[in-house]
Amino acid sequence: SMDIYEQNCAATATAAKDGSIMVSSFASSDYNVTWQRNDAHAGVAKSVRWRDANVMGSAGNDGSVRLWDVRMPETNDACADFAGMPDGGVVNFAEFGGEHYCACSGFSREVAIWDTRRLDQHVCTLVGHCGGTGVGQ
């Protein structure tokens, strides 16, 4: 997975099969790694997505979704780790109702909506990608 921060095309986040995530910059013809976390996920890191210029989310096959502040040293833990994620992993940030919402989905037919200020439980779960979608808690 790859995501380029649109406000700063030089910041490219990538996820890899070895569980690592990386931020790279491109200046003229040079490619530079500016931040990297080799153990971001146990197994495949499936998805990365920028929230803003400094914070990105990552999701992995280990069922975890984590938020990372790339201003912090690479040795620091994630600044947030979502509990009870759907299996697999895709992460996205939603702007509805404020800037604090994160949508995550996996291999199941569920999409979990989280408020990143309160990670102990998700706001709601959208269930049933096929044949209509229902909202559950």
DAZIKA-V718743 format. One record per backbone hydrogen bond with DSSP energy under -1.0 kcal/mol. NH is the residue of the N-H (numbers start at 1). CO is the residue of the C=O. If there is no record, write none. Layout:
BEGIN
nh,co
NH,CO
NH,CO
END
This chain:
BEGIN
nh,co
3,13
5,11
8,5
11,8
12,24
13,3
14,22
15,1
16,20
19,16
21,37
22,14
23,35
24,12
25,32
27,30
30,27
32,25
34,23
35,23
37,21
41,19
43,41
45,16
46,59
47,59
49,57
51,55
52,55
56,68
57,49
58,66
59,47
60,64
61,44
63,60
66,58
67,80
68,56
70,54
72,69
76,73
79,67
80,67
82,65
90,105
92,103
94,101
98,95
102,114
103,92
104,112
105,90
107,87
111,126
112,104
113,124
114,102
116,100
118,115
123,113
124,113
125,136
126,111
127,134
128,109
134,127
136,125
END
